Amino acid sequence: MIQVNQLTKRFARHEAVRGITFSVERGEVVGFLGPNGAGKTTTLRMITGYLPPTSGAATVAGFDIFRQSIDARRKIGYMPENVPLYEEMRVKEYLRFRAQLKGLAGGDARRRVGEVLDTCGLEGVRRKMIKTLSKGYRQRVGLADALVHDPELLILDEPTNGLDPIQIRQIRELIRHLAQKHTVMVSTHILPEVEMTCNRVIIIDGGKIKAADTPANLISGMRAAGRVQLELKADPEVASGALSRLDGVKKVTPEPLEDGWQRCIVWIDSGTDARERIHNLCAQYGWPVRSLFRHEATLEDVFVELTRRD
């Protein structure tokens, strides 16, 4: 659906996107991740035709986004980070207007507006002025706008920006529903959402692609140390020294708690589990233990490891 080859964008002396290459297959839901200033939005704007590239090539549904820009854009539904809406229009009126701008007319326009009102949960506010809507409903209107011409590809830039947890969950479920019929590329900072909704993740930093794989593969391939956390009652120096001497332990970070209890973060080799050895050590010394668990790596850990500056 999307093929990007050596795409580059320079602004004066600043190279925002530096020769990136990636692809998105039909039917995929792909998370496009990166820290602020990484080049995410610039890349999306080039793919959608909002910005010309400095060099490189890209196609959408087989159409060159530069030489066949109109044909490519007909295949795309784009929802920018800050959704531009005409606040003095009613929801249904606005969507009809947008449908006409996108080449729909008459019965086709009425049918599609009705479908996206239903799909995006806007039927109950279709006669309301956009300026009276909550942030969550405005995001839904922006999504309905992106969908109204029934595009094959949806590109969503921070679709949950500024929403509360309930609204985020609603948008997540909506994206899952849309993925049944559309290819979806979503840029977001909310990494748990990506783990729950995306088949594959592309991470960009400093204008370059740092990783592209499934969330599970990225997590399993982490180079960073894992960690085990326990709370025990023991002398902190003795406990730290004994734990540090266990096989596979890199370091121990103690933290005093109340009534003689200590919280210890035990950093271990990636892919290992030292809980049994730690439990046996505590039993050997007679140290009371009230909690012991292994930290499970997340996509956030992968993201931090790939984009950290140290």
Secondary structure, 3 states (H helix, E strand, C coil): CEEEEEEEEEECCEEEEEEEEEEECCCCEEEEECCCCCCHHHHHHHHCCCCCCCEEEEEECCEECCCCHHHHHHCEEEECCCCCCCCCCEHHHHHHHHHHHCCCCHHHHHHHHHHHHHHCCCHHHCCCEHHHCCHHHHHHHHHHHHHCCCCCEEEEECCCCCCCHHHHHHHHHHHHHHCCCCEEEEECCCHHHHHHHCCEEEEEECCEEEEEECHHHHHHCCCCCEEEEEEEECCHHHHHHHHHCCCCEEEEEEEECHHHEEEEEEEECCCCCCHHHHHHHHHHHCCCEEEEEECCCCHHHHHHHHHCCC
